[in-house]
Amino acid sequence: MMKVLIEEMSWSEFKEAMVGNDLVIIPVGSIEEHGRHNPLGVDMLVAAWCAERIGAKAGAPVAPVMPFGWAAGIAGFPGTVTLDPELYRKILVSYAESYIKHGARRFLWVNGHGGNVPILGMVMGDLYEKYGVVGSHTEWWTTLAQINEDWPCDDHGGHFETSVMMAVNADTVDMTKARAATVSDLTDGITATGYRGVRIGLPIPLDKRQKVGNMGRPPFGANKELGQAMMDAYIEYNVGLCAELRKIKL
Ligand SMILES: [Zn+2]
């Protein structure tokens, strides 16, 4: 059977995987707090797990997961890592360039972390400008919220994300440690949900406003079955997207 993970291939097997194929899947994550009950690696574990399954179905090699991301707003929680965003942009461009050199012309970035979204947009722009290669990035929460109204995915380490982590590796979740988190108001007007209920950007770290770490819908009721159904739908969507990316004329 053809191998899917590039880290398990020899160089000659990778060369073979790029014969008649120019698509490489790159999972990107983050090491960051997800409440007291979830592992720090949620975003990298979920991205790598999905990418492997998408790659197997789409017949595309999957690069090793980039474990780190830009997580400045929550870096006050122990164990969280955040890379300088300009450095991160350069690392991702350099990472992709290594595959471009060996035949990659299309990329699917399977992204597990919200903070990476603006940087991935710049990385894909850089690569297109420089090499004329195309890329697309997807995030499970955005994709699922738009294809199924029952899955608004309105949390960080809460109901939906904990369910997803359970599907990926239930042993890493300890629901006895799950807490409801209350984000403190900054002023009478700027509350946990923003200003007049509309979300606003503020560079005040999360650990200054709460001590639990999860946000949005609380984690109670999270379950593996829900997470599995969500991941199945996300994987199926991305397999379809891979087929379309391959049709783009370059
Ligand atoms: Zn996450």
Boltz pocket constraint, residues with backbone or C-beta under 6 A from the ligand:
constraints:
  - pocket:
      binder: B
      contacts: [[A, 34], [A, 42], [A, 43], [A, 112], [A, 113], [A, 156], [A, 157], [A, 161]]
      max_distance: 6.0
